Amino acid sequence: MTRSGRSRIALFAFACAVMSMTAGAVVARASPTSDQANEALCRKYFKHSVCSEALGRWLPYLGADDGPLVSRTPTHIFDGFRKTAKTSAWAFSAYAPIGTSFSHGDAGPPRGSVVYDRSHRIAFFGEGCCSYFSVVLAADVTPPPVHVEQRDLGNVTTDSGVRLGDSPAKVMRVFGVAPLQPIPGRSDMQGLRYENGTPPKPLCTQRDTFGFTHGRLTVVEIYDGC
């Protein structure tokens, strides 16, 4: 990793730590903490970001940061969106779309970038703080609650060649045989979960979660962290 890359990770972690302490003080003064309070604090520090709690709740996560609570199949594949046009490097060697900068939450807070394809109903975003960064590509997503940059995402693939619409068999040919598991809170979806425990430094782990609706890949979630 370059010196500028290491500096970006260090600054990213420092900002998270400072904002976490500041946000904690706001939480102590305001009970319960309101969306407006979080957004006001966010705007104070991140003047060029969209500060929206509604946007944070809209982000279509599956749960790749679930840690040891969920069984994951080991894989040697290290994936991401480095080869995707209009992406840029963030913390932990993750690549997220160049789009609308955003922040939300009262701890950290998480920061990231998001784009949306209205015609294909696809969301593409990355966000993280301190010890992780997650990137998600998801289909069948309702429009976001606030305006974000629009982009055609119909042809986006991961570096390993996985794309929305693939079958579980196609993903397993790339990542290895794994059991289809239920996705908590999503009765219409099954998932494949993998973990690369020896990714390139400075990562400690990469967790890949693939969600399938009626046998079709609709969510790709890649978690990089330590």
N, C-alpha and C positions, 0 to 999 in steps of 0.2 A: 504494500500500500504506500502511496506517496505521502510526503510530509503534509501536503494540503489536505489529503484525505483524513490523516490522523488528526489534524487540527480541527476539521469539521466535526468528527465524532466527539472530540473533547469538548468543543463549544456546545454541541448538541446536548451532551450529558450535563454540562454545567448549567445551561439554561433550564433544563428540566428540574435540576436540584433547586435552583433559586426560585423558580415558579412554584415548586411543590411546597417550599417553606412559606412563601408569600400567600399562596392559596390556602394553606392551613390556617393562617392568621385570619383570613377573611371568613373561613368556615366557622371559626370560633366566635366571631362577632355576629354572624348572621345565621340564625337557626330558625327554620331550615334554610340551607343554601338554595337560592333561587337561580333559575336560568339567567335572569337578568344580572345577578351579581357575578356569576362566572363570566358572562360575556363582557361585562364592564371591565373586569380585571384583565381579561384577554386583550381587549382593545387598548388598554394602557400600555402593554408590553409588546404586542404584535400588531402594529399599526397597518401593516400591509396584508393581513390575513383576514379571512372571513371568520368571525367569532360566532359560532352558532351551536347551541346545545341540540337543537332539532336536527342539524346535519349530523352531529355525532351519533344520535340515536338511529339515523337512517342508514348509516354505513353497514353494508350487508356482510357481517362477519359470520363465520361458522365456529370458530374457537380453536385456532391453531396454537394458541398460547396456553392450552389446558394442562401442559406439563405431564407429570407421571400419573395423573388420574385416568388417563385414557391410553389404551394399548396402541402402540404404533409399530409398524413393520420397518425394520432397518433397511436403508437403501444407501447406495453409494452415489446416487444422482444428486448433483448440486444445481438447482434450477433458479430461475429468475426471469427478469425481463430486460436484461442488458442489451439484447439485440433488437429490442422494440424501438421504433422511431419515436422521437419526442419523449424520451425518458431521461432522467438524470440520477446520479449517484446520491444516496443518502447514507445514513449510518449503517454499519455492519454490512457493507458491500451490497445493500439492497438498491434496486432501481425502481423508481416510481414515476408516474407520468408528470410531465411538465404541464401544469394546469392551474387550477384555483387553489391557492394556499389557504389552509384552514387550521383552526385549533378549537378544542372543546374540552370540557371536564374541569374538575377542581383539584386535580392532583397531577403534577407534572408540568404542564398539561401535555397530552399528546398533540403533535403537530404533524401536518402532512400536506399532500397535494392530491386533487381529485379532478377527474373529467367524467363526462356522461355522454352517452350516445342515445339521443332521444328516439331515433328511428328504429334502432335495434334493442332498445331498453337494456343497455349494458352500462355498468358502472366500473370504473377502473381507478383505484386509489392506493396510496401508501401512507402510513402514519406510524409514529412510534415516539418513544421517549426513554432516555436513560439506558436501559439494558435490552431493548428490543426494537425491531422495526418490522411491520407487517405490510405485505402488498396483496391486494385482492382484485380479482377480475370476476365479475358476476353478471349473469344474464337474468332476464325476467325481473328487473328491478324497476320499481315505480320511480317517477321523476323525483329529484331531490327537493327538499322543502325550501331551499334558497337557490339562487342562480349560481351555477358553476359553469366552467368552460365546456363547450360542446365539441365533440370530435367523433369521427367515424371509427368505431372500434371493432367492426365486424371481422377483421382479419388478424387480430392480435393473437399471437401464440407465445408460449413460454420458450425459453432457450432450448429446451429439450424437444420442442415440437408439439406439446400438448395444447389443444385449443378447445374452446367452448363447443359443445355438441358432441364431443368424443364419447365413446363407450367406456365402461369400466375395463373391458378387455384391452382396449388401446392404451389406457393409462398403465395397466399392469405390465404390458409389454415393455414399457419404458422404465418403470420404477420397481417392478418385481411383483410377484404374486402376493396378494394381501386379502384379508377378509373384508367384505362389505359390512359396514357397521351402521347402526342408526345414528342420526344426528339429533341431539337433544333439542327439543322445541320445534322440530321440523318433521312432522309425521309423513310428509310427502317425499322425503329425501333420505338417501343412503350415502355413506361416505367411505372413501379410502383414506387411510392415515399412514403417513410415512415419517421417518426421522433419519436424518444424516447427522450422526454424532461426531463426525470428524471432518467438518467443512473447512475450507481455507480460512486462515486467520484474517481478521480478528474475531471471527465468529466462534461460538462454542457449540452451537447446534443450529440446524435448519429443520423445521417441521413443515411438511406439505400436507394440506388437507384438500380433498377433491369431493365436492358434493354433486350427486346425480339425482335428477328428477325424472322419473319414468325412463331410466336407463340412459339419460343424456346428461353430459357434464354441464352444469350450470354455475358452479362456483369453483374457482381456484384460489386458495389462500396459502401464502408462503410466509412463514414466520422465521426471521433471522434474529438471533439474540445470544446473550450470555447470562 
